[in-house]
Amino acid sequence: MASYDLILRGGTVVLPWGEAVTDVAVRAGKVVTVGDLRTDEATEVIDCSGLHVLPGLIDPHVHLRDPGDPAVETLETGTRGAVLGGLTAVFDMPNTQPSITSVEQLDWKRGYIREKAWCDVGMYVGGARSNVGELGTLEREPNVCAIKVFAGSSTGDLMIEDDETLERVMRNGGRRIAYHSEDEYRLQARKPMFADGGPHRLHAEWRDVECAFLGTRRLMALARKTNRPAHILHVSTAEELDYLRDFRDVATVEVLLNHLTQWAPDAYDALGALAVMNPPIRDKRHYDAAWAAVANGTVDTVGSDHAPHSRAAKERPWPATAAGLTGVQTIVPMMLNHVSEGRLSLARLVDLMAAGPARVYGAIGKGRIAAGYDADFTVVDMGRSRVIEQDWLVSPCGWSPFVGSRCQGWPVMTVVRGRAVMREDEVLGTPGGAPVRFEGTRA
């Protein structure tokens, strides 16, 4: 008879090779074995009968705004929301104040994560004109998931819009680079066409399909020229999704929950400023194309692009409306609802939000339930129907475009490296998150 720290007993476990009603044993924060463990003991045994045990789900695209404005979000509140929503890890973007662009800032953030985070956290490094020559070194710093390059639509020093500098970025280092792909030149050329104070639905006309598609075509030409792998974030157009299928040698693809859930003009009519994001929510043709790309395997990862702003910033007249939506706490319930409504399988959800992020970014020990992997689990009740309510949300910005949405399927427990950090809406213990480890970085 074996003894373990934790046994999850009798759940429907989503394994890389299929679903099985079985037990999972954990020791020292790692999965030890999967199988019939009825005769074994553990310090803690959790009955998961009637529940699905998923590998710990990851949101690979969040902006926790820390350092920044604590009235909008912090690393502590953002990761608290993450575990309440069933996430075991998030990958945090670098456009903070100041931006994360140096070894010194990475060192600070690494310690800050260990002090404040409820879940595990990967760190992006911002690609800026000031650090292009250092990116090959920065991408190998411990716990860095990727270099993030804003090829359009950014503020401060985090934007590289010209092909010459983008090529220099690609020639410094070898790991996959994550891109915000919009063409900044087209954005600026089109902006004078729209008057201040116009309806929010004009956001999708200003930042039109060609703006995104042109940016992606330029990046793919450079990626092929330099043989540098790219991850195109928040792909929002049917044209890009069709095009990127021919670039699987150098490109992986992210689609956001928002583009799988909302479409224009309905989202703008219902939500107004709360629907404004970059790239924008587009018409139903692009929504349908996003789901077709999920079905045919073009999409590698799904993220929330959690990017909170104060309500006052969101309520500024368009186009000064702050662009970005909250989503880290709501992505899992919303995606479970898509499963319940038949748009994808639970196995495909796990592929998009666990195995996919681990593969694309090279996360070590994440993404599957298997011996030797981190004991990260998202335990969900697919029979539970619940409405997302404002008082459940913990982000201090105080709003979400998904308030009022009914979800069939709900996260009921979050386990990070063998420790239950959330059960039935209660966050347990003290912050115990750690920086995620990645292939290609220094230990």
FENTA-V846703 format. One record per backbone hydrogen bond with DSSP energy under -1.0 kcal/mol. NH is the residue of the N-H (numbers start at 1). CO is the residue of the C=O. Records with the same first field share a line. If there is no record, write none. Layout:
# FENTA-V846703
NH: CO  CO
This chain:
# FENTA-V846703
4: 41
5: 26
6: 26
7: 44
8: 24
9: 46
12: 51
13: 11  20
14: 53
15: 13  18
18: 15
20: 13
22: 11
23: 35
24: 8
25: 33
26: 6
27: 30
30: 27
31: 373
32: 25
35: 23
40: 37
41: 2
43: 4
44: 5
46: 7
48: 9
51: 48
52: 380
53: 12
54: 378
56: 376
58: 353
59: 89
62: 91
63: 306
72: 69
73: 69
78: 74
79: 75
80: 76
81: 77
82: 78
83: 79
84: 80
85: 81
86: 83
87: 82
88: 57
89: 57
90: 120
91: 59
92: 122
93: 62
96: 94
97: 67
100: 94
101: 99
106: 102
107: 103
108: 104
109: 105
110: 106
111: 107
112: 108
113: 109
114: 110
115: 111
116: 112
117: 113
120: 88
121: 434
122: 90
123: 143
124: 92
125: 146
126: 100
127: 148
131: 128
134: 131
135: 132
138: 134
139: 135
140: 137
141: 138
144: 141
145: 123
148: 125
149: 178
151: 180
158: 155
159: 157
160: 150
166: 162
167: 163
168: 164
169: 165
170: 166
171: 167
172: 169
177: 229
178: 147
179: 231
180: 149
183: 211
187: 183
188: 184
189: 185
190: 186
191: 187
193: 190
194: 191
197: 318
198: 195
202: 199
203: 200
204: 201
206: 202
207: 203
208: 206
212: 208
213: 209
214: 210
215: 211
216: 212
217: 213
218: 214
219: 215
220: 216
221: 217
222: 218
223: 219
224: 220
225: 221
226: 222
227: 223
228: 223
230: 250
231: 177
232: 252
233: 179
235: 254
241: 237
242: 238
243: 239
244: 240
246: 243
247: 244
250: 247
251: 247
252: 230
254: 232
255: 301
257: 303
261: 258
262: 258
264: 282
267: 263
269: 265
270: 266
271: 267
272: 268
274: 271
275: 272
276: 273
286: 283
287: 283
288: 284
289: 285
290: 286
291: 287
292: 288
293: 289
294: 290
295: 291
296: 292
298: 293
299: 293
300: 253
301: 253
302: 352
303: 255
305: 61
307: 325
314: 310
315: 311
320: 317
322: 313
324: 276
331: 327
334: 330
335: 331
336: 332
337: 333
338: 334
339: 335
340: 336
341: 337
342: 339
343: 338
349: 345
350: 346
351: 347
352: 348
353: 349
354: 350
355: 350
356: 351
358: 354
359: 355
360: 356
361: 357
362: 358
363: 358
364: 437
372: 31
373: 370
374: 365
375: 29
376: 374
377: 415
378: 54
379: 413
380: 52
381: 410
384: 381
386: 407
388: 405
392: 389
393: 390
397: 72
398: 395
403: 400
404: 388
405: 402
407: 386
409: 384
410: 381
412: 379
413: 379
414: 422
415: 377
416: 419
418: 375
419: 416
421: 414
422: 414
423: 426
424: 412
426: 423
428: 421
433: 117
436: 121
439: 362
441: 438
442: 140
